Amino acid sequence: ARDRFMPTGLESLDLALHGGLPCASICEVVGPAGAGKTQFCLKACVLAMRNGGGSIFIDTESRFSAERLCEIARTSFPEQFSDPEAQQALAGRCTVYSVTSTEQLLEVL
């Protein structure tokens, strides 16, 4: 059952989620402005893509930054993502949907 979850690296959150974020599913992250939602989601994308996988980032606030995604990858896993080509390949495996309405969100889902 553990392989159905992706650990976040945050022990208390992983415990509460029974092992981490559920794989192959949609996770909604909510919280007040400035709480770190976007950073958390970018790190989750890096974790999902670290070993060649892909991720989908549904951006409802126009906050996605490929540059920040690569920075998080580089600082979290320097042995794997110090090379700009590795960072570019990583960013290429993240599909981003920018949605500004409920109708667009439903189309993406």
C-alpha positions in Angstrom: 0.0 0.0 0.0 3.0 2.3 0.6 3.8 2.5 -3.1 0.4 4.2 -3.7 1.7 7.2 -1.8 4.5 9.7 -2.4 6.1 10.9 0.8 6.3 14.6 1.1 9.3 14.6 3.4 7.2 16.2 6.1 7.0 13.5 8.7 3.8 14.7 10.5 2.0 15.3 7.2 3.0 12.0 5.7 1.8 10.3 8.9 -1.6 12.1 8.7 -1.9 11.2 5.0 -1.0 7.5 5.7 2.2 7.6 3.8 2.2 10.8 1.8 0.3 12.2 -1.1 -1.8 9.6 -3.0 -0.3 8.8 -6.4 -2.3 9.1 -9.6 -4.9 11.3 -8.0 -5.8 15.0 -7.7 -4.7 16.8 -4.5 -6.1 20.2 -3.7 -4.0 22.4 -1.5 -5.8 25.3 0.3 -4.7 27.8 2.9 -4.4 31.5 3.5 -2.2 33.8 1.3 1.5 33.4 2.1 1.1 30.0 3.7 3.4 28.3 1.1 0.8 26.5 -1.0 2.6 27.2 -4.3 6.0 26.2 -2.9 4.5 23.0 -1.5 3.0 22.1 -4.8 6.2 22.8 -6.7 8.2 20.6 -4.4 5.5 17.9 -4.8 6.0 18.2 -8.5 9.7 17.8 -8.2 9.3 14.8 -6.0 6.9 13.2 -8.4 9.2 13.8 -11.4 12.5 13.1 -9.7 12.8 9.6 -11.0 11.5 10.2 -14.5 7.8 10.5 -13.8 5.5 13.4 -14.7 3.2 15.7 -12.9 0.3 18.0 -13.7 0.0 21.4 -12.1 -3.4 23.0 -12.3 -2.7 26.7 -11.7 -5.7 28.7 -10.6 -3.7 31.8 -9.4 -1.2 32.2 -12.2 1.6 31.4 -9.8 3.4 28.6 -11.6 7.1 29.4 -12.3 9.3 26.9 -14.2 12.3 28.9 -12.9 11.2 28.3 -9.3 10.5 24.6 -10.1 14.0 24.2 -11.3 15.4 26.1 -8.4 13.6 23.8 -5.9 14.9 20.8 -7.8 18.5 22.1 -7.9 18.6 23.0 -4.2 16.7 19.8 -3.0 18.6 17.4 -5.2 21.9 19.1 -6.4 23.5 15.8 -7.4 20.7 15.2 -9.8 19.6 18.7 -11.0 22.7 20.9 -11.0 23.0 20.5 -14.8 20.7 23.0 -16.7 19.8 20.2 -19.2 18.5 18.0 -16.3 16.5 21.0 -15.1 15.0 21.6 -18.5 14.1 17.9 -18.9 12.4 18.0 -15.5 10.4 21.2 -16.4 9.4 19.5 -19.6 7.7 16.7 -17.7 5.4 19.1 -15.8 2.2 19.8 -17.6 0.7 23.1 -16.5 -2.9 24.1 -17.0 -3.8 27.7 -16.2 -7.5 28.0 -15.4 -9.4 31.1 -14.6 -12.9 29.8 -14.3 -14.9 26.9 -13.0 -15.7 25.9 -16.6 -12.1 25.7 -17.5 -11.3 23.7 -14.4 -14.0 21.2 -15.2 -12.6 20.9 -18.8 -9.1 20.1 -17.4 -10.4 17.6 -14.9 
